[in-house]
Amino acid sequence: MTGVSAEEFAEIHDELRTVARDLLERTGAGNAVDWIQLVRAGWLGLAVSGEFDGADATFAEVAVVLEEMGRSAARGPYPSVASSALTALDLAVPNSGRDALLRDTVAGKSVPIVALSAETPNDNVFRLMGPTNALTLHGVAELVPDAPCADRLLVPALGMDGTRVIVDVDARASGVRVVEQPVVDATRCFGRVVAEDVSAAPEAVWQLRVDPERAMQRLFDGAAVAVACDSLGVSAAMLDATVAYTGMREQFGRKIGSFQAVKHACADMLVQLSVARRLVDAAVHAHAAGAADAAVAVSMAKAFTGTAAVQIAGMAMQLHGGIG
């Protein structure tokens, strides 16, 4: 989206935000998003090149949708696909298999998920073993976001020569097990991905077109900034709901929003949200631009926004009359 002014970008984002909020409100808070609706809205192809039927936009536009999904507490694998899987496909050296999967993802025909759960980008939880013409994949990844939703798994692995590669694996292939792992948050879906002697054809082992360490960092950054956007959306929704509630709830003959203690609490929530938004905006733009310091900006945003979301949600619950 070159040649677009800052004002035009703002207008585009506002329009996208309005459309996303309307669609997600019709879905209902906490409900699974209709995948076909996402495809029709063009969200899966936002940051994908027009060559592969995408919109030629950037991650900045994807971030708008991610925040709105957080605001509505929507369920579904969109964050994992948009922030990690499409990034992995973009980082792989172009080939017929990659190109076909990229088009199928944009069209909603496939749901690829990156088997990424290591603590740092340098951790290697999957490895390729055996001769070049008979490679097998081995490894275990815990708590992989949206793994149970996948029909294909994009597995970062260490090759026989010590080089990191992406292995394209059918989620139903022999030797692959994806076991859903229960978590407290009902809007989240995680899975344990196990690969035991999984056959990896040479055409399914994709080299990376950039430095492998940089590629892995970008995958981690994409996943982290998606969480930050989601947390920002949750925080904004909690503040809006709290301000609306305290403006109509009466106690002792007065709106509770008129009490100084309640005003201070809402003001504290707003300050935290404002700081979080600045950090997330910086992280999104750094990640979208591939800035050298993107990892720092993303880490700052995720760390602050995650904590702020918990605090804002807790205060919202108390101001709504909750105990705990």
C-alpha positions as CSV (number, residue, x, y, z in Angstrom):
1,M,0.0,0.0,0.0
2,T,2.6,2.5,-1.1
3,G,1.7,6.1,-2.0
4,V,-0.9,6.3,0.7
5,S,-0.8,9.3,3.1
6,A,-1.1,9.0,6.9
7,E,-4.6,10.4,6.8
8,E,-5.7,7.9,4.2
9,F,-4.2,5.1,6.2
10,A,-6.2,6.3,9.3
11,E,-9.4,6.3,7.2
12,I,-8.7,2.8,5.9
13,H,-8.1,1.5,9.4
14,D,-11.2,3.2,10.7
15,E,-13.3,1.6,8.0
16,L,-11.7,-1.8,8.6
17,R,-12.3,-1.5,12.3
18,T,-16.0,-0.6,11.8
19,V,-16.5,-3.6,9.5
20,A,-14.7,-5.9,11.8
21,R,-16.5,-4.8,14.9
22,D,-19.9,-5.1,13.1
23,L,-19.1,-8.7,11.9
24,L,-17.8,-9.8,15.3
25,E,-20.7,-8.2,17.2
26,R,-23.0,-10.3,15.1
27,T,-21.0,-13.4,15.9
28,G,-21.4,-12.7,19.6
29,A,-18.8,-12.5,22.4
30,G,-17.0,-15.7,23.1
31,N,-18.4,-17.5,20.1
32,A,-16.4,-19.1,17.3
33,V,-16.0,-16.9,14.2
34,D,-17.4,-18.3,11.0
35,W,-14.3,-19.0,8.8
36,I,-16.2,-18.5,5.6
37,Q,-17.2,-15.0,6.8
38,L,-13.5,-14.2,7.4
39,V,-12.6,-15.3,3.9
40,R,-15.4,-13.2,2.4
41,A,-14.2,-10.2,4.4
42,G,-10.7,-10.7,3.0
43,W,-9.1,-10.8,6.3
44,L,-6.9,-13.9,5.6
45,G,-5.3,-12.1,2.6
46,L,-4.8,-8.7,4.1
47,A,-1.0,-8.9,4.3
48,V,-0.6,-11.3,1.4
49,S,0.7,-10.3,-2.1
50,G,-1.8,-9.8,-4.9
51,E,0.1,-12.5,-6.7
52,F,-1.5,-15.0,-4.3
53,D,-4.9,-13.4,-4.3
54,G,-4.2,-11.2,-1.3
55,A,-4.9,-7.5,-0.6
56,D,-1.3,-6.3,-0.8
57,A,-1.7,-4.6,2.6
58,T,0.5,-5.0,5.7
59,F,0.5,-6.4,9.2
60,A,-0.7,-3.0,10.4
61,E,-4.1,-3.8,8.8
62,V,-4.1,-7.3,10.3
63,A,-3.5,-5.8,13.7
64,V,-6.7,-3.8,13.4
65,V,-8.6,-7.1,13.1
66,L,-6.7,-8.8,15.9
67,E,-7.6,-6.0,18.3
68,E,-11.3,-6.2,17.4
69,M,-11.2,-10.0,17.9
70,G,-9.8,-9.3,21.3
71,R,-12.5,-6.8,22.0
72,S,-15.2,-9.3,21.2
73,A,-13.4,-12.3,22.8
74,A,-13.9,-14.1,19.5
75,R,-12.8,-17.7,19.2
76,G,-11.0,-19.1,16.2
77,P,-7.5,-19.7,14.7
78,Y,-7.3,-16.4,12.8
79,P,-4.6,-14.9,15.1
80,S,-2.4,-17.9,14.6
81,V,-2.9,-18.1,10.9
82,A,-2.5,-14.4,10.2
83,S,0.4,-13.7,12.5
84,S,2.4,-16.9,12.3
85,A,1.4,-19.2,9.5
86,L,1.3,-16.6,6.8
87,T,4.6,-15.2,8.1
88,A,6.2,-18.7,7.9
89,L,4.9,-19.1,4.3
90,D,6.3,-15.7,3.4
91,L,9.7,-16.5,4.9
92,A,10.0,-19.8,3.0
93,V,11.8,-19.9,-0.4
94,P,9.1,-19.8,-3.1
95,N,8.2,-23.3,-4.4
96,S,5.1,-24.9,-5.9
97,G,4.0,-26.5,-2.6
98,R,4.4,-23.2,-0.6
99,D,2.6,-21.2,-3.3
100,A,-0.3,-23.6,-3.4
101,L,-0.7,-23.6,0.4
102,L,-0.5,-19.8,0.4
103,R,-3.4,-19.5,-2.1
104,D,-5.4,-22.2,-0.3
105,T,-4.9,-20.3,3.0
106,V,-6.1,-17.0,1.6
107,A,-9.1,-18.8,0.0
108,G,-10.0,-20.5,3.4
109,K,-9.4,-23.9,2.0
110,S,-6.6,-24.7,4.4
111,V,-5.8,-23.8,8.0
112,P,-2.1,-24.1,8.5
113,I,-0.7,-23.7,12.0
114,V,3.0,-23.2,13.0
115,A,4.1,-25.7,15.6
116,L,5.8,-23.0,17.7
117,S,6.0,-23.4,21.4
118,A,9.6,-23.1,22.4
119,E,10.7,-20.6,25.0
120,T,13.1,-18.7,22.7
121,P,13.6,-18.6,18.9
122,N,16.8,-20.5,19.3
123,D,15.2,-23.6,20.8
124,N,14.9,-26.6,18.5
125,V,12.1,-28.9,19.5
126,F,11.9,-30.7,16.1
127,R,14.6,-32.3,14.1
128,L,15.0,-34.0,10.8
129,M,16.8,-37.3,10.8
130,G,18.0,-39.8,8.2
131,P,19.4,-39.6,4.6
132,T,18.2,-36.8,2.3
133,N,15.9,-39.2,0.3
134,A,14.3,-40.7,3.5
135,L,14.1,-37.9,6.0
136,T,11.9,-38.3,9.1
137,L,10.7,-35.6,11.5
138,H,10.9,-36.1,15.3
139,G,9.9,-33.8,18.2
140,V,7.2,-32.6,20.6
141,A,5.8,-29.1,21.0
142,E,3.6,-28.3,24.0
143,L,0.7,-25.7,24.1
144,V,0.8,-24.8,20.4
145,P,-1.9,-22.2,19.8
146,D,-4.8,-23.5,17.7
147,A,-3.0,-26.7,16.8
148,P,-6.2,-28.8,17.0
149,C,-7.7,-26.6,14.3
150,A,-5.0,-27.3,11.8
151,D,-5.2,-29.4,8.7
152,R,-1.5,-28.6,8.0
153,L,1.3,-28.0,10.3
154,L,4.3,-25.8,9.5
155,V,7.1,-27.2,11.6
156,P,10.3,-25.2,12.3
157,A,12.9,-27.9,12.5
158,L,16.7,-28.4,12.6
159,G,17.9,-30.1,9.4
160,M,20.7,-32.7,9.2
161,D,23.2,-30.0,8.4
162,G,22.2,-27.9,11.3
163,T,20.2,-25.4,9.3
164,R,16.7,-24.4,10.3
165,V,14.0,-25.2,7.8
166,I,10.2,-25.3,7.7
167,V,8.6,-28.7,7.2
168,D,5.1,-28.8,5.7
169,V,3.2,-31.7,7.4
170,D,-0.3,-33.0,6.9
171,A,-1.9,-32.9,10.4
172,R,-3.4,-36.3,9.7
173,A,-0.2,-37.9,8.5
174,S,1.1,-41.2,10.0
175,G,3.2,-40.4,13.1
176,V,1.6,-37.1,13.8
177,R,-0.5,-36.6,16.9
178,V,-2.3,-33.4,17.9
179,V,-3.8,-33.6,21.4
180,E,-5.9,-30.8,22.7
181,Q,-4.7,-29.4,26.0
182,P,-7.4,-27.8,28.2
183,V,-6.9,-24.3,29.5
184,V,-8.9,-22.0,31.8
185,D,-9.7,-19.5,29.0
186,A,-12.6,-20.9,26.9
187,T,-11.7,-18.6,24.0
188,R,-8.3,-20.2,23.6
189,C,-7.4,-23.5,22.0
190,F,-4.0,-25.2,22.5
191,G,-2.6,-28.5,21.5
192,R,0.4,-30.8,22.0
193,V,2.0,-31.6,18.7
194,V,3.9,-34.9,18.5
195,A,6.0,-36.0,15.5
196,E,7.3,-39.6,15.7
197,D,9.2,-40.9,12.7
198,V,7.0,-38.7,10.3
199,S,8.1,-39.1,6.7
200,A,9.3,-35.7,5.2
201,A,9.5,-35.7,1.4
202,P,12.2,-33.4,0.0
203,E,9.6,-31.1,-1.5
204,A,8.0,-30.6,1.9
205,V,11.2,-29.4,3.5
206,W,11.4,-25.7,2.8
207,Q,14.5,-23.5,3.0
208,L,14.2,-20.0,4.5
209,R,14.8,-17.0,2.2
210,V,16.3,-14.9,5.0
211,D,18.8,-15.6,7.8
212,P,17.3,-18.6,9.8
213,E,17.8,-16.9,13.2
214,R,16.1,-13.7,11.9
215,A,13.3,-15.8,10.4
216,M,12.6,-17.5,13.7
217,Q,12.7,-14.2,15.6
218,R,10.1,-12.8,13.2
219,L,7.9,-15.8,13.8
220,F,8.1,-15.3,17.5
221,D,7.5,-11.5,17.1
222,G,4.4,-12.1,15.0
223,A,2.9,-14.5,17.6
224,A,3.8,-12.1,20.5
225,V,2.4,-8.9,18.8
226,A,-0.8,-10.8,18.0
227,V,-1.3,-11.5,21.7
228,A,-0.6,-7.9,22.5
229,C,-3.2,-6.7,20.0
230,D,-5.7,-9.2,21.5
231,S,-5.0,-8.0,25.1
232,L,-5.4,-4.4,23.9
233,G,-8.8,-5.1,22.5
234,V,-9.9,-6.9,25.7
235,S,-8.7,-3.9,27.8
236,A,-10.5,-1.4,25.6
237,A,-13.8,-3.4,25.8
238,M,-13.5,-3.6,29.6
239,L,-13.0,0.1,30.0
240,D,-15.9,1.0,27.6
241,A,-18.2,-1.4,29.5
242,T,-17.2,-0.1,32.9
243,V,-17.7,3.6,31.9
244,A,-21.1,2.8,30.5
245,Y,-22.1,0.8,33.6
246,T,-20.9,3.3,36.2
247,G,-22.7,6.0,34.3
248,M,-26.1,4.3,34.8
249,R,-25.8,2.3,38.0
250,E,-27.2,4.2,41.0
251,Q,-26.3,3.8,44.7
252,F,-27.3,6.1,47.5
253,G,-29.3,8.1,45.1
254,R,-26.4,8.9,42.8
255,K,-24.7,7.4,39.7
256,I,-21.7,5.5,41.0
257,G,-19.6,7.1,38.4
258,S,-19.9,10.4,40.3
259,F,-18.0,9.0,43.3
260,Q,-14.4,10.1,43.4
261,A,-13.0,6.6,44.1
262,V,-14.8,5.2,41.0
263,K,-13.5,8.2,38.9
264,H,-10.0,7.5,40.0
265,A,-10.3,3.8,39.2
266,C,-11.6,4.5,35.7
267,A,-8.8,7.1,35.2
268,D,-6.2,4.5,36.2
269,M,-7.7,2.1,33.7
270,L,-7.5,4.7,31.0
271,V,-3.9,5.6,31.7
272,Q,-2.9,1.9,31.5
273,L,-4.9,1.5,28.3
274,S,-3.3,4.6,26.7
275,V,0.2,3.4,27.5
276,A,-0.6,0.0,26.2
277,R,-1.9,1.4,22.9
278,R,1.2,3.5,22.3
279,L,3.4,0.4,22.9
280,V,1.3,-1.8,20.7
281,D,1.2,0.8,17.9
282,A,5.0,1.0,18.0
283,A,5.3,-2.8,18.0
284,V,2.9,-3.2,15.1
285,H,4.7,-0.7,13.0
286,A,8.2,-2.0,13.9
287,H,7.1,-5.5,13.0
288,A,5.3,-4.6,9.8
289,A,8.4,-2.6,8.7
290,G,10.8,-5.4,9.7
291,A,12.8,-2.9,11.8
292,A,16.0,-4.0,13.4
293,D,14.6,-3.3,16.9
294,A,11.2,-4.9,16.3
295,A,11.9,-7.7,18.8
296,V,12.4,-5.1,21.6
297,A,9.3,-3.1,20.7
298,V,7.2,-6.3,20.5
299,S,8.5,-7.6,23.8
300,M,7.7,-4.3,25.6
301,A,4.2,-4.3,24.1
302,K,3.4,-7.9,25.0
303,A,4.8,-7.6,28.6
304,F,3.0,-4.4,29.4
305,T,-0.2,-5.0,27.6
306,G,-0.7,-8.5,29.1
307,T,-0.3,-7.3,32.6
308,A,-2.4,-4.2,32.0
309,A,-5.2,-6.4,30.5
310,V,-5.4,-8.5,33.7
311,Q,-5.4,-5.4,35.9
312,I,-8.0,-3.6,33.8
313,A,-10.3,-6.6,33.7
314,G,-9.9,-7.1,37.4
315,M,-10.9,-3.5,38.1
316,A,-13.8,-3.7,35.7
317,M,-15.1,-6.8,37.5
318,Q,-15.0,-4.9,40.9
319,L,-16.7,-1.8,39.5
320,H,-19.4,-4.0,38.1
321,G,-20.0,-5.3,41.6
322,G,-17.9,-8.5,41.4
323,I,-15.9,-9.8,44.4
324,G,-12.5,-11.4,44.0
